[in-house]
């Protein structure tokens, strides 16, 4: 088991990670055919690991049957070419159920999402995470975000209690706390950048030892996402600055106009490049026509810039 854990850890330490959107048809139902095509497209664009049914994949809106379909279809499509991680979460019984479905499907690792809605004391969040992680044999990455945020000492305690906890995905963007955690816990865990549009603070992540992050924009500009990641890791400040200024800052400004656009704009972008995944499910909403036009201009400008780099 340890060697399998190490192979997953190695894949997560270096290389660009991404979360495919979950495809819906015109009736808002899961579309397995186009989702399988999307997975093939992802693997063909130098992605290091694929996270399915994640935040960008609307995990929070999926039924149990849809989740089972997604994890089984994913492993059957990717066939071990890159590691596959799926999300788990919600209530403890549901999270354990999702984990067991992922195990049966042959998923390589799990991403434990924050508990749903309820504001909780940190000791309760710790117990929530420990209870779920200890009931799966798969390696787990903890998503430290929102109402699931744990302190350095709690993460250290969780890592000691759960040998299969292999990673921490940061969704806070709090560099002081994250640096404390990294320096205290060290290489016991793999650290992944996980704020929405993580590229916008990727330089800060890299400076404290977070070598990779999940890229949502990979869903519609994979060449740009990879160009940015390669430039970042190579220390090519000029290219990094150009792409941040000309693409990522305008995108983040547009994303900030409405809650949920961290997902909705990704689906809109996929549609703009001819790889529609349908609309988001409520309570999220799709961008309006003017915002889509703005997004199209941002995409075109970004692609023009990488063509000139």
C-alpha angles and dihedrals in degrees: 000000000000093000090052090050090051093052091053092046091051091052090051096048097063134024135042119297126201145181117221117218115246112251120236127186127227089279093053094253125133111275109209097181097058091038090057089049089051092053091052089050091051094051090050092059104064099264113164097208135358123225111199128193089018131141091286086045092057096244088167090062101045126105122228091253092049091051091052090049092049097050094045093046091047097054091043091052102041094040096195097306090127131003115274123212126186130194127248130184147100112104120003093251091048093047091051090047091051090048092053091049089051091049091051091049093053097249111169101219143351136238112213110214125209116273114272120268102311116114107228141181113259093246088058092050089051091053090046092054095043093049092053098041093050091055097062132065092209124097111260134210114203116221105218101202146118113339090357096063115135129191124244092260093050092049089049089050091048091051090052093049095045117046090184092061100106106162150027121215111200116218097162103073087213100143095185094057093040093050089050089052095047094047092045100044098029122182094344083099137035113235122217129185110236112164114125108280089007092191089078091071098023092115090058091046092052093049092063097042105273100133100180144024141185114270116207093180088063083084091074108010105036094155091053092045091052093044090053093047093048091048091049094051092044092053092241096158095177095058092041091052093048094051094044092049098041102035118009100044093050090045093051091048090054091044090054093060094084138015113258095026089118083078103025095055090051091057090045090051092050089054092049092058092048097260101105118185094184124246131318118260122248135295082049120067133207121246118266121250094266092051091048089052089051091049091051090054091049090051094047092047092049094049091048090052095052089048088059097044 
